[in-house]
Amino acid sequence: MTDGRAERVARWIRPEVRRLSAYHVPDPGSAIKLDAMENPYRWPETLVDAWLERLRQVSLNRYPDPAARALRRRLGEAMDMPPGMDILLGNGSDELIQMLILAVAEPGRTVLAPEPTFVMYRMLAEIIGLRYVGVPLGEGFALDLPAMHEAIEREQPALVFLAYPNNPTGNLFDTEAMRAVIEAAPGIVVVDEAYAAFARDSFVDALAEYDNLLLLRTLSKTGLAGLRLGMLIGAPEWLAEIDKTRLPYNINVLTQVSAEFALEHRAVLDEQTAAIRRDRGLLFEALAALPGIEPFPSEANFILFRLPAGRADAIHRGLLERGVLIKNLNGAGGALADCLRVTVGTPEENRAFLEALQSCLA
Ligand code: PMP
């Protein structure tokens, strides 16, 4: 790059953006992919045929329904939404996180979340130019309620994100502690239930109880990561405002039709998530039985585990050399030092991962 161009980049790209490192997604090559919390199962061939038949009827020359009415209706039914609540759709829940932050963005305002958590809360807040405050989780990755109270009182955050279950730790926070945070927060509290399909609890029934509570869901973890469809659920007064930050036609016509089709065949996805929940238990036990490995209990479709000190980077590399890609969190430091995160795959994939891990530990 010429000096002149570098100078212009430095002059015109905002410092907050230049300081960021891009969200890194490694190329899995031919490795078994257990790094991104995807559902490992495809659909039966007969279902694929029926889906392709449905796609034939789509008019690619027309814009999609901008409000995705048919899909929103079906999602509402599928989710047992409390009466009076509405749904806003995003191109993945990532886009809804961005829309939420855009809707409150004003200089000097703060976004707050317990940490470690999903990194996009921080990244999008910083890209949009808001202050981001992370409040360290306590023992066992529990919410540190006194620290949360203190930070909320000090920062008066416009937005608080609580991932429930939390990524990358996999646990559900204590319900009473969550309620205390919702009650203490002056602004919006978003309970991000990306992993709801794998968890034994949800805040969906609490939506009507609190003025400031919104719920985030996604179809990504239940088997439709390729479609990119996230849902923000809450009172129409909030959603009508946040909707104004949405780009027109953000949910493309193939996603609308495919998601509707998938919801008509929900039993297939439900069976797959049930298998993942069952296999999560087996994977946890197998990890716990390995010497020096400490897996953390999970209510999601992944398991965080700690390795003997100083070995995480080499073992992560060793797994990849043996054909298994998982997520290395050691670089994040703090509570995640020496930790890796594995997505629950098919029984065969889990076995291959465990064998590769054993071989790395030997
Ligand atoms: N929230 C949480 C807690 C997540 O872990 C993720 C994905 N890693 C997302 C939201 C984003 O999911 P998507 O954009 O695929 O809906």
Residues whose N, C-alpha, C, O or C-beta is under 5 A from the ligand:
A	BS01	PMP	G92 S93 D94 F118 A163 N167 D192 A194 T218 S220 L229 G230
